[in-house]
Amino acid sequence: MNHDDDMPAYAPLGDGDVPHPDYEGAPLGRQEYVAAMVHFYRGELQRTLEWRKRMDTTTHWALITTVGIVTFSFSNPQFAQETLITGMYANLMYLIHESRRFRFFDMWRSRLRMVEENFYGPILRRNPASPICSWGEQVAADLLHPKFKITRSQAMRARLKRNYGYLFVFLLFAYLGRTFLLPSPEAGGNLPALFSIGAIPWWVPVALVAGVYFYLVGLMLFTPAVRPAETAYWRDPEHLGEDVPNLDV
């Protein structure tokens, strides 16, 4: 019996080299491919879950900060307006920070969706044909050169719509309610005096509040929404998205 087909191929030798099997040159069997895909999927799933936990942590910070600031502002009327305005900008910083985490979460999730749709989906259907023929090449290219699939503005819009919008609306109502329903005795019936903070002109805090909410409204109106991964990712191989910084890979 000829056992040559069962022997591993050996890489060409140079001067002083020791013979070693050329594993990369040997054909990849079906079982090896399936086993590699299973481990790859588990690894990407773990990454996705870790970044999801990080996003939840940032949201918890924003929620605790909002509740604490509103409680402090109503308990200390002399610092009410500046405290609430500080809370608005603190939540804006949380939103910007969480949008970065969401972009990483979206990057790992996009790979998961490609594997689920084109590898596990056909297996469950008992149909070996994948919806996207070149999905393996596209995932491999993304592994070698990771790219974000959504912009920072899209990530901010997604998190604002899902979580932070409620916090900003709550802070706005608290700010207006504290200003009009519980005005300071010094303000009297003078409208500009209601919004003034000490010696600071009334238009300064109004501009700060208006600037935050005009920015958020513009973000919701003019930023394209994030489409589902199975209908949007990697449809254009020439424009895969923004490069991930080297320090974050």
Rosetta constraint file for C-alpha pairs under 8 A:
AtomPair CA 3 CA 7 HARMONIC 6.70 0.50
AtomPair CA 8 CA 21 HARMONIC 5.98 0.50
AtomPair CA 8 CA 22 HARMONIC 7.25 0.50
AtomPair CA 8 CA 23 HARMONIC 7.58 0.50
AtomPair CA 8 CA 26 HARMONIC 7.19 0.50
AtomPair CA 9 CA 21 HARMONIC 5.65 0.50
AtomPair CA 9 CA 22 HARMONIC 5.45 0.50
AtomPair CA 9 CA 23 HARMONIC 7.32 0.50
AtomPair CA 9 CA 25 HARMONIC 7.33 0.50
AtomPair CA 9 CA 26 HARMONIC 6.43 0.50
AtomPair CA 10 CA 19 HARMONIC 6.69 0.50
AtomPair CA 10 CA 20 HARMONIC 5.77 0.50
AtomPair CA 10 CA 21 HARMONIC 4.30 0.50
AtomPair CA 10 CA 22 HARMONIC 4.76 0.50
AtomPair CA 11 CA 19 HARMONIC 6.99 0.50
AtomPair CA 11 CA 20 HARMONIC 6.30 0.50
AtomPair CA 11 CA 21 HARMONIC 6.03 0.50
AtomPair CA 11 CA 22 HARMONIC 4.71 0.50
AtomPair CA 12 CA 19 HARMONIC 7.81 0.50
AtomPair CA 13 CA 17 HARMONIC 5.73 0.50
AtomPair CA 13 CA 18 HARMONIC 7.18 0.50
AtomPair CA 13 CA 19 HARMONIC 6.49 0.50
AtomPair CA 22 CA 26 HARMONIC 6.52 0.50
AtomPair CA 28 CA 32 HARMONIC 6.43 0.50
AtomPair CA 28 CA 33 HARMONIC 6.59 0.50
AtomPair CA 29 CA 33 HARMONIC 6.21 0.50
AtomPair CA 30 CA 34 HARMONIC 6.22 0.50
AtomPair CA 31 CA 35 HARMONIC 6.08 0.50
AtomPair CA 32 CA 36 HARMONIC 6.08 0.50
AtomPair CA 33 CA 37 HARMONIC 6.20 0.50
AtomPair CA 34 CA 38 HARMONIC 6.20 0.50
AtomPair CA 35 CA 39 HARMONIC 6.41 0.50
AtomPair CA 36 CA 40 HARMONIC 6.06 0.50
AtomPair CA 37 CA 41 HARMONIC 5.99 0.50
AtomPair CA 38 CA 42 HARMONIC 6.28 0.50
AtomPair CA 39 CA 43 HARMONIC 6.19 0.50
AtomPair CA 40 CA 44 HARMONIC 6.26 0.50
AtomPair CA 41 CA 45 HARMONIC 5.99 0.50
AtomPair CA 41 CA 112 HARMONIC 6.71 0.50
AtomPair CA 41 CA 115 HARMONIC 7.32 0.50
AtomPair CA 42 CA 46 HARMONIC 6.19 0.50
AtomPair CA 43 CA 47 HARMONIC 6.39 0.50
AtomPair CA 44 CA 48 HARMONIC 6.19 0.50
AtomPair CA 44 CA 108 HARMONIC 6.07 0.50
AtomPair CA 44 CA 109 HARMONIC 7.73 0.50
AtomPair CA 44 CA 111 HARMONIC 7.37 0.50
AtomPair CA 44 CA 112 HARMONIC 6.53 0.50
AtomPair CA 45 CA 49 HARMONIC 6.22 0.50
AtomPair CA 45 CA 108 HARMONIC 7.60 0.50
AtomPair CA 45 CA 109 HARMONIC 7.70 0.50
AtomPair CA 45 CA 112 HARMONIC 6.87 0.50
AtomPair CA 46 CA 50 HARMONIC 6.20 0.50
AtomPair CA 47 CA 51 HARMONIC 6.36 0.50
AtomPair CA 47 CA 105 HARMONIC 7.81 0.50
AtomPair CA 47 CA 108 HARMONIC 6.61 0.50
AtomPair CA 48 CA 52 HARMONIC 6.11 0.50
AtomPair CA 48 CA 105 HARMONIC 5.48 0.50
AtomPair CA 48 CA 106 HARMONIC 7.93 0.50
AtomPair CA 48 CA 108 HARMONIC 5.43 0.50
AtomPair CA 48 CA 109 HARMONIC 5.95 0.50
AtomPair CA 49 CA 53 HARMONIC 6.23 0.50
AtomPair CA 50 CA 54 HARMONIC 6.44 0.50
AtomPair CA 51 CA 55 HARMONIC 6.32 0.50
AtomPair CA 51 CA 101 HARMONIC 6.52 0.50
AtomPair CA 51 CA 102 HARMONIC 7.49 0.50
AtomPair CA 51 CA 104 HARMONIC 6.96 0.50
AtomPair CA 51 CA 105 HARMONIC 5.22 0.50
AtomPair CA 52 CA 56 HARMONIC 6.34 0.50
AtomPair CA 52 CA 102 HARMONIC 7.75 0.50
AtomPair CA 52 CA 105 HARMONIC 6.31 0.50
AtomPair CA 53 CA 57 HARMONIC 6.21 0.50
AtomPair CA 54 CA 58 HARMONIC 6.49 0.50
AtomPair CA 54 CA 101 HARMONIC 7.08 0.50
AtomPair CA 55 CA 59 HARMONIC 6.34 0.50
AtomPair CA 55 CA 98 HARMONIC 5.86 0.50
AtomPair CA 55 CA 101 HARMONIC 6.16 0.50
AtomPair CA 55 CA 102 HARMONIC 6.74 0.50
AtomPair CA 56 CA 60 HARMONIC 6.18 0.50
AtomPair CA 57 CA 61 HARMONIC 6.35 0.50
AtomPair CA 58 CA 62 HARMONIC 6.36 0.50
AtomPair CA 58 CA 94 HARMONIC 6.56 0.50
AtomPair CA 58 CA 97 HARMONIC 7.84 0.50
AtomPair CA 58 CA 98 HARMONIC 6.23 0.50
AtomPair CA 59 CA 63 HARMONIC 6.20 0.50
AtomPair CA 59 CA 94 HARMONIC 7.64 0.50
AtomPair CA 59 CA 98 HARMONIC 7.74 0.50
AtomPair CA 59 CA 163 HARMONIC 7.57 0.50
AtomPair CA 59 CA 164 HARMONIC 7.93 0.50
AtomPair CA 60 CA 64 HARMONIC 6.11 0.50
AtomPair CA 61 CA 65 HARMONIC 6.01 0.50
AtomPair CA 61 CA 94 HARMONIC 7.92 0.50
AtomPair CA 62 CA 66 HARMONIC 6.07 0.50
AtomPair CA 62 CA 90 HARMONIC 7.82 0.50
AtomPair CA 62 CA 91 HARMONIC 5.84 0.50
AtomPair CA 62 CA 94 HARMONIC 6.39 0.50
AtomPair CA 63 CA 67 HARMONIC 6.30 0.50
AtomPair CA 63 CA 167 HARMONIC 7.30 0.50
AtomPair CA 64 CA 68 HARMONIC 6.08 0.50
AtomPair CA 65 CA 69 HARMONIC 6.01 0.50
AtomPair CA 65 CA 87 HARMONIC 7.18 0.50
AtomPair CA 66 CA 70 HARMONIC 6.14 0.50
AtomPair CA 66 CA 87 HARMONIC 6.26 0.50
AtomPair CA 66 CA 91 HARMONIC 7.75 0.50
AtomPair CA 66 CA 167 HARMONIC 7.13 0.50
AtomPair CA 66 CA 171 HARMONIC 7.45 0.50
AtomPair CA 67 CA 71 HARMONIC 6.10 0.50
AtomPair CA 68 CA 72 HARMONIC 6.09 0.50
AtomPair CA 69 CA 73 HARMONIC 6.03 0.50
AtomPair CA 69 CA 83 HARMONIC 6.37 0.50
AtomPair CA 69 CA 84 HARMONIC 6.43 0.50
AtomPair CA 69 CA 87 HARMONIC 6.23 0.50
AtomPair CA 70 CA 74 HARMONIC 6.31 0.50
AtomPair CA 70 CA 83 HARMONIC 7.89 0.50
AtomPair CA 70 CA 84 HARMONIC 6.66 0.50
AtomPair CA 70 CA 171 HARMONIC 7.52 0.50
AtomPair CA 70 CA 174 HARMONIC 7.14 0.50
AtomPair CA 71 CA 75 HARMONIC 6.17 0.50
AtomPair CA 72 CA 76 HARMONIC 6.01 0.50
AtomPair CA 72 CA 80 HARMONIC 7.63 0.50
AtomPair CA 72 CA 83 HARMONIC 7.72 0.50
AtomPair CA 73 CA 77 HARMONIC 6.12 0.50
AtomPair CA 73 CA 79 HARMONIC 6.19 0.50
AtomPair CA 73 CA 80 HARMONIC 4.11 0.50
AtomPair CA 73 CA 81 HARMONIC 7.25 0.50
AtomPair CA 73 CA 83 HARMONIC 5.95 0.50
AtomPair CA 73 CA 84 HARMONIC 6.71 0.50
AtomPair CA 74 CA 80 HARMONIC 6.36 0.50
AtomPair CA 74 CA 178 HARMONIC 7.47 0.50
AtomPair CA 76 CA 80 HARMONIC 6.24 0.50
AtomPair CA 77 CA 184 HARMONIC 7.48 0.50
AtomPair CA 78 CA 184 HARMONIC 7.84 0.50
AtomPair CA 79 CA 83 HARMONIC 5.98 0.50
AtomPair CA 80 CA 84 HARMONIC 6.30 0.50
AtomPair CA 80 CA 178 HARMONIC 7.34 0.50
AtomPair CA 81 CA 85 HARMONIC 6.17 0.50
AtomPair CA 81 CA 175 HARMONIC 6.65 0.50
AtomPair CA 81 CA 178 HARMONIC 7.73 0.50
AtomPair CA 81 CA 179 HARMONIC 7.57 0.50
AtomPair CA 81 CA 195 HARMONIC 7.88 0.50
AtomPair CA 81 CA 197 HARMONIC 7.37 0.50
AtomPair CA 82 CA 86 HARMONIC 6.06 0.50
AtomPair CA 82 CA 197 HARMONIC 7.41 0.50
AtomPair CA 82 CA 205 HARMONIC 7.93 0.50
AtomPair CA 83 CA 87 HARMONIC 6.27 0.50
AtomPair CA 84 CA 88 HARMONIC 6.39 0.50
AtomPair CA 84 CA 171 HARMONIC 6.81 0.50
AtomPair CA 84 CA 174 HARMONIC 7.74 0.50
AtomPair CA 84 CA 175 HARMONIC 6.27 0.50
AtomPair CA 85 CA 89 HARMONIC 6.54 0.50
AtomPair CA 85 CA 175 HARMONIC 7.90 0.50
AtomPair CA 85 CA 205 HARMONIC 7.65 0.50
AtomPair CA 85 CA 208 HARMONIC 7.57 0.50
AtomPair CA 85 CA 209 HARMONIC 6.64 0.50
AtomPair CA 86 CA 90 HARMONIC 6.03 0.50
AtomPair CA 87 CA 91 HARMONIC 6.14 0.50
AtomPair CA 87 CA 171 HARMONIC 7.63 0.50
AtomPair CA 88 CA 92 HARMONIC 6.30 0.50
AtomPair CA 88 CA 168 HARMONIC 6.75 0.50
AtomPair CA 88 CA 171 HARMONIC 6.83 0.50
AtomPair CA 88 CA 209 HARMONIC 7.80 0.50
AtomPair CA 88 CA 212 HARMONIC 7.57 0.50
AtomPair CA 89 CA 93 HARMONIC 6.27 0.50
AtomPair CA 89 CA 212 HARMONIC 7.53 0.50
AtomPair CA 90 CA 94 HARMONIC 6.32 0.50
AtomPair CA 91 CA 95 HARMONIC 6.04 0.50
AtomPair CA 91 CA 164 HARMONIC 7.76 0.50
AtomPair CA 91 CA 167 HARMONIC 7.99 0.50
AtomPair CA 91 CA 168 HARMONIC 7.70 0.50
AtomPair CA 92 CA 96 HARMONIC 6.27 0.50
AtomPair CA 92 CA 212 HARMONIC 7.98 0.50
AtomPair CA 93 CA 97 HARMONIC 6.14 0.50
AtomPair CA 94 CA 98 HARMONIC 5.97 0.50
AtomPair CA 95 CA 99 HARMONIC 6.02 0.50
AtomPair CA 95 CA 156 HARMONIC 6.47 0.50
AtomPair CA 95 CA 159 HARMONIC 7.23 0.50
AtomPair CA 95 CA 160 HARMONIC 7.33 0.50
AtomPair CA 95 CA 164 HARMONIC 7.13 0.50
AtomPair CA 96 CA 100 HARMONIC 6.74 0.50
AtomPair CA 96 CA 156 HARMONIC 6.57 0.50
AtomPair CA 97 CA 101 HARMONIC 6.80 0.50
AtomPair CA 98 CA 102 HARMONIC 6.04 0.50
AtomPair CA 98 CA 156 HARMONIC 7.76 0.50
AtomPair CA 98 CA 159 HARMONIC 7.69 0.50
AtomPair CA 99 CA 103 HARMONIC 6.28 0.50
AtomPair CA 99 CA 152 HARMONIC 6.37 0.50
AtomPair CA 99 CA 155 HARMONIC 4.94 0.50
AtomPair CA 99 CA 156 HARMONIC 5.00 0.50
AtomPair CA 99 CA 159 HARMONIC 6.88 0.50
AtomPair CA 100 CA 104 HARMONIC 6.73 0.50
AtomPair CA 100 CA 152 HARMONIC 6.88 0.50
AtomPair CA 100 CA 155 HARMONIC 7.41 0.50
AtomPair CA 101 CA 105 HARMONIC 6.23 0.50
AtomPair CA 102 CA 106 HARMONIC 5.91 0.50
AtomPair CA 102 CA 155 HARMONIC 6.21 0.50
AtomPair CA 102 CA 159 HARMONIC 7.99 0.50
AtomPair CA 103 CA 107 HARMONIC 6.19 0.50
AtomPair CA 103 CA 148 HARMONIC 6.39 0.50
AtomPair CA 103 CA 149 HARMONIC 7.49 0.50
AtomPair CA 103 CA 150 HARMONIC 6.61 0.50
AtomPair CA 103 CA 151 HARMONIC 7.66 0.50
AtomPair CA 103 CA 152 HARMONIC 7.30 0.50
AtomPair CA 103 CA 155 HARMONIC 6.28 0.50
AtomPair CA 104 CA 108 HARMONIC 6.50 0.50
AtomPair CA 104 CA 148 HARMONIC 7.20 0.50
AtomPair CA 105 CA 109 HARMONIC 6.03 0.50
AtomPair CA 106 CA 110 HARMONIC 5.89 0.50
AtomPair CA 106 CA 148 HARMONIC 7.72 0.50
AtomPair CA 106 CA 149 HARMONIC 7.15 0.50
AtomPair CA 106 CA 150 HARMONIC 7.79 0.50
AtomPair CA 107 CA 111 HARMONIC 6.72 0.50
AtomPair CA 107 CA 147 HARMONIC 7.35 0.50
AtomPair CA 107 CA 148 HARMONIC 5.76 0.50
AtomPair CA 107 CA 149 HARMONIC 6.23 0.50
AtomPair CA 108 CA 112 HARMONIC 6.47 0.50
AtomPair CA 109 CA 113 HARMONIC 6.20 0.50
AtomPair CA 110 CA 114 HARMONIC 6.32 0.50
AtomPair CA 110 CA 149 HARMONIC 7.88 0.50
AtomPair CA 110 CA 229 HARMONIC 5.85 0.50
AtomPair CA 110 CA 233 HARMONIC 6.80 0.50
AtomPair CA 111 CA 115 HARMONIC 6.33 0.50
AtomPair CA 111 CA 139 HARMONIC 6.63 0.50
AtomPair CA 112 CA 116 HARMONIC 5.99 0.50
AtomPair CA 113 CA 117 HARMONIC 5.82 0.50
AtomPair CA 113 CA 229 HARMONIC 6.46 0.50
AtomPair CA 113 CA 230 HARMONIC 6.38 0.50
AtomPair CA 114 CA 118 HARMONIC 5.91 0.50
AtomPair CA 114 CA 119 HARMONIC 7.85 0.50
AtomPair CA 114 CA 135 HARMONIC 6.89 0.50
AtomPair CA 114 CA 139 HARMONIC 7.67 0.50
AtomPair CA 114 CA 230 HARMONIC 7.11 0.50
AtomPair CA 115 CA 119 HARMONIC 5.18 0.50
AtomPair CA 115 CA 120 HARMONIC 6.66 0.50
AtomPair CA 116 CA 120 HARMONIC 4.87 0.50
AtomPair CA 116 CA 121 HARMONIC 5.80 0.50
AtomPair CA 117 CA 121 HARMONIC 5.04 0.50
AtomPair CA 117 CA 122 HARMONIC 7.55 0.50
AtomPair CA 117 CA 130 HARMONIC 7.63 0.50
AtomPair CA 117 CA 131 HARMONIC 7.42 0.50
AtomPair CA 117 CA 230 HARMONIC 7.30 0.50
AtomPair CA 118 CA 122 HARMONIC 6.36 0.50
AtomPair CA 118 CA 130 HARMONIC 4.70 0.50
AtomPair CA 118 CA 131 HARMONIC 6.00 0.50
AtomPair CA 118 CA 132 HARMONIC 6.60 0.50
AtomPair CA 118 CA 135 HARMONIC 7.11 0.50
AtomPair CA 119 CA 123 HARMONIC 6.52 0.50
AtomPair CA 119 CA 130 HARMONIC 6.82 0.50
AtomPair CA 120 CA 124 HARMONIC 6.18 0.50
AtomPair CA 121 CA 125 HARMONIC 6.26 0.50
AtomPair CA 121 CA 130 HARMONIC 7.93 0.50
AtomPair CA 122 CA 126 HARMONIC 5.92 0.50
AtomPair CA 122 CA 127 HARMONIC 4.90 0.50
AtomPair CA 122 CA 128 HARMONIC 5.25 0.50
AtomPair CA 122 CA 129 HARMONIC 6.26 0.50
AtomPair CA 122 CA 130 HARMONIC 6.11 0.50
AtomPair CA 123 CA 127 HARMONIC 6.23 0.50
AtomPair CA 123 CA 128 HARMONIC 6.45 0.50
AtomPair CA 129 CA 133 HARMONIC 7.95 0.50
AtomPair CA 134 CA 138 HARMONIC 6.36 0.50
AtomPair CA 135 CA 139 HARMONIC 6.14 0.50
AtomPair CA 136 CA 140 HARMONIC 6.08 0.50
AtomPair CA 137 CA 141 HARMONIC 6.10 0.50
AtomPair CA 138 CA 142 HARMONIC 6.25 0.50
AtomPair CA 138 CA 234 HARMONIC 7.18 0.50
AtomPair CA 138 CA 237 HARMONIC 7.51 0.50
AtomPair CA 139 CA 143 HARMONIC 6.22 0.50
AtomPair CA 140 CA 144 HARMONIC 6.35 0.50
AtomPair CA 141 CA 145 HARMONIC 5.99 0.50
AtomPair CA 141 CA 146 HARMONIC 7.71 0.50
AtomPair CA 142 CA 146 HARMONIC 4.64 0.50
AtomPair CA 142 CA 147 HARMONIC 6.47 0.50
AtomPair CA 145 CA 243 HARMONIC 7.42 0.50
AtomPair CA 146 CA 243 HARMONIC 6.30 0.50
AtomPair CA 146 CA 244 HARMONIC 5.79 0.50
AtomPair CA 146 CA 249 HARMONIC 7.37 0.50
AtomPair CA 147 CA 240 HARMONIC 6.60 0.50
AtomPair CA 147 CA 241 HARMONIC 5.50 0.50
AtomPair CA 147 CA 242 HARMONIC 5.27 0.50
AtomPair CA 147 CA 243 HARMONIC 4.41 0.50
AtomPair CA 147 CA 244 HARMONIC 5.19 0.50
AtomPair CA 148 CA 240 HARMONIC 7.76 0.50
AtomPair CA 148 CA 241 HARMONIC 5.40 0.50
AtomPair CA 148 CA 242 HARMONIC 5.22 0.50
AtomPair CA 148 CA 243 HARMONIC 6.27 0.50
AtomPair CA 148 CA 244 HARMONIC 6.25 0.50
AtomPair CA 149 CA 233 HARMONIC 6.92 0.50
AtomPair CA 149 CA 240 HARMONIC 6.80 0.50
AtomPair CA 149 CA 241 HARMONIC 5.23 0.50
AtomPair CA 149 CA 242 HARMONIC 7.17 0.50
AtomPair CA 150 CA 154 HARMONIC 6.06 0.50
AtomPair CA 150 CA 155 HARMONIC 6.68 0.50
AtomPair CA 150 CA 226 HARMONIC 7.25 0.50
AtomPair CA 150 CA 241 HARMONIC 7.00 0.50
AtomPair CA 150 CA 242 HARMONIC 8.00 0.50
AtomPair CA 151 CA 155 HARMONIC 6.30 0.50
AtomPair CA 151 CA 242 HARMONIC 7.65 0.50
AtomPair CA 152 CA 156 HARMONIC 6.19 0.50
AtomPair CA 153 CA 157 HARMONIC 6.08 0.50
AtomPair CA 153 CA 219 HARMONIC 7.08 0.50
AtomPair CA 153 CA 223 HARMONIC 6.51 0.50
AtomPair CA 154 CA 158 HARMONIC 6.13 0.50
AtomPair CA 154 CA 223 HARMONIC 6.16 0.50
AtomPair CA 154 CA 224 HARMONIC 6.51 0.50
AtomPair CA 154 CA 225 HARMONIC 6.36 0.50
AtomPair CA 154 CA 226 HARMONIC 6.34 0.50
AtomPair CA 155 CA 159 HARMONIC 6.32 0.50
AtomPair CA 155 CA 226 HARMONIC 7.86 0.50
AtomPair CA 156 CA 160 HARMONIC 5.91 0.50
AtomPair CA 156 CA 219 HARMONIC 7.94 0.50
AtomPair CA 157 CA 161 HARMONIC 6.03 0.50
AtomPair CA 157 CA 219 HARMONIC 6.21 0.50
AtomPair CA 157 CA 220 HARMONIC 5.89 0.50
AtomPair CA 157 CA 223 HARMONIC 7.08 0.50
AtomPair CA 157 CA 225 HARMONIC 7.43 0.50
AtomPair CA 158 CA 162 HARMONIC 6.17 0.50
AtomPair CA 158 CA 225 HARMONIC 7.31 0.50
AtomPair CA 158 CA 226 HARMONIC 7.03 0.50
AtomPair CA 159 CA 163 HARMONIC 5.73 0.50
AtomPair CA 159 CA 164 HARMONIC 6.30 0.50
AtomPair CA 160 CA 164 HARMONIC 4.45 0.50
AtomPair CA 160 CA 165 HARMONIC 4.88 0.50
AtomPair CA 161 CA 165 HARMONIC 5.62 0.50
AtomPair CA 161 CA 220 HARMONIC 7.90 0.50
AtomPair CA 163 CA 167 HARMONIC 7.31 0.50
AtomPair CA 164 CA 168 HARMONIC 6.28 0.50
AtomPair CA 165 CA 169 HARMONIC 6.18 0.50
AtomPair CA 166 CA 170 HARMONIC 6.06 0.50
AtomPair CA 167 CA 171 HARMONIC 6.21 0.50
AtomPair CA 168 CA 172 HARMONIC 6.13 0.50
AtomPair CA 169 CA 173 HARMONIC 6.25 0.50
AtomPair CA 170 CA 174 HARMONIC 6.18 0.50
AtomPair CA 171 CA 175 HARMONIC 6.04 0.50
AtomPair CA 172 CA 176 HARMONIC 6.19 0.50
AtomPair CA 173 CA 177 HARMONIC 5.76 0.50
AtomPair CA 174 CA 178 HARMONIC 5.85 0.50
AtomPair CA 175 CA 179 HARMONIC 6.13 0.50
AtomPair CA 176 CA 180 HARMONIC 6.03 0.50
AtomPair CA 176 CA 181 HARMONIC 7.89 0.50
AtomPair CA 177 CA 181 HARMONIC 5.22 0.50
AtomPair CA 177 CA 182 HARMONIC 7.03 0.50
AtomPair CA 178 CA 182 HARMONIC 5.10 0.50
AtomPair CA 178 CA 183 HARMONIC 6.70 0.50
AtomPair CA 179 CA 183 HARMONIC 5.26 0.50
AtomPair CA 179 CA 194 HARMONIC 6.17 0.50
AtomPair CA 179 CA 195 HARMONIC 6.92 0.50
AtomPair CA 180 CA 194 HARMONIC 7.38 0.50
AtomPair CA 183 CA 187 HARMONIC 6.76 0.50
AtomPair CA 183 CA 188 HARMONIC 7.83 0.50
AtomPair CA 183 CA 194 HARMONIC 6.43 0.50
AtomPair CA 184 CA 188 HARMONIC 7.48 0.50
AtomPair CA 184 CA 194 HARMONIC 7.34 0.50
AtomPair CA 186 CA 193 HARMONIC 7.97 0.50
AtomPair CA 187 CA 191 HARMONIC 7.76 0.50
AtomPair CA 187 CA 193 HARMONIC 4.97 0.50
AtomPair CA 187 CA 194 HARMONIC 5.41 0.50
AtomPair CA 188 CA 193 HARMONIC 7.77 0.50
AtomPair CA 188 CA 194 HARMONIC 7.97 0.50
AtomPair CA 190 CA 194 HARMONIC 6.59 0.50
AtomPair CA 191 CA 195 HARMONIC 7.29 0.50
AtomPair CA 192 CA 196 HARMONIC 6.49 0.50
AtomPair CA 192 CA 202 HARMONIC 5.62 0.50
AtomPair CA 192 CA 203 HARMONIC 7.85 0.50
AtomPair CA 193 CA 202 HARMONIC 6.52 0.50
AtomPair CA 194 CA 202 HARMONIC 7.73 0.50
AtomPair CA 195 CA 202 HARMONIC 5.02 0.50
AtomPair CA 195 CA 203 HARMONIC 7.53 0.50
AtomPair CA 195 CA 205 HARMONIC 6.88 0.50
AtomPair CA 195 CA 206 HARMONIC 6.91 0.50
AtomPair CA 196 CA 200 HARMONIC 6.12 0.50
AtomPair CA 196 CA 201 HARMONIC 5.59 0.50
AtomPair CA 196 CA 202 HARMONIC 3.86 0.50
AtomPair CA 196 CA 203 HARMONIC 7.42 0.50
AtomPair CA 196 CA 204 HARMONIC 7.95 0.50
AtomPair CA 196 CA 205 HARMONIC 7.12 0.50
AtomPair CA 197 CA 201 HARMONIC 7.12 0.50
AtomPair CA 197 CA 202 HARMONIC 6.87 0.50
AtomPair CA 197 CA 205 HARMONIC 7.59 0.50
AtomPair CA 200 CA 204 HARMONIC 6.92 0.50
AtomPair CA 201 CA 205 HARMONIC 7.87 0.50
AtomPair CA 202 CA 206 HARMONIC 6.62 0.50
AtomPair CA 203 CA 207 HARMONIC 5.85 0.50
AtomPair CA 204 CA 208 HARMONIC 6.27 0.50
AtomPair CA 205 CA 209 HARMONIC 6.22 0.50
AtomPair CA 206 CA 210 HARMONIC 5.99 0.50
AtomPair CA 207 CA 211 HARMONIC 5.77 0.50
AtomPair CA 208 CA 212 HARMONIC 6.52 0.50
AtomPair CA 209 CA 213 HARMONIC 6.52 0.50
AtomPair CA 210 CA 214 HARMONIC 5.87 0.50
AtomPair CA 211 CA 215 HARMONIC 6.09 0.50
AtomPair CA 212 CA 216 HARMONIC 6.32 0.50
AtomPair CA 213 CA 217 HARMONIC 6.04 0.50
AtomPair CA 214 CA 218 HARMONIC 6.04 0.50
AtomPair CA 215 CA 219 HARMONIC 6.09 0.50
AtomPair CA 216 CA 220 HARMONIC 6.35 0.50
AtomPair CA 217 CA 221 HARMONIC 6.20 0.50
AtomPair CA 218 CA 222 HARMONIC 5.75 0.50
AtomPair CA 218 CA 223 HARMONIC 7.74 0.50
AtomPair CA 219 CA 223 HARMONIC 5.52 0.50
AtomPair CA 227 CA 231 HARMONIC 6.92 0.50
AtomPair CA 227 CA 232 HARMONIC 5.98 0.50
AtomPair CA 228 CA 232 HARMONIC 6.22 0.50
AtomPair CA 229 CA 233 HARMONIC 5.43 0.50
AtomPair CA 234 CA 240 HARMONIC 6.01 0.50
AtomPair CA 236 CA 240 HARMONIC 6.57 0.50
AtomPair CA 244 CA 248 HARMONIC 6.68 0.50
AtomPair CA 244 CA 249 HARMONIC 6.69 0.50
AtomPair CA 245 CA 249 HARMONIC 6.72 0.50
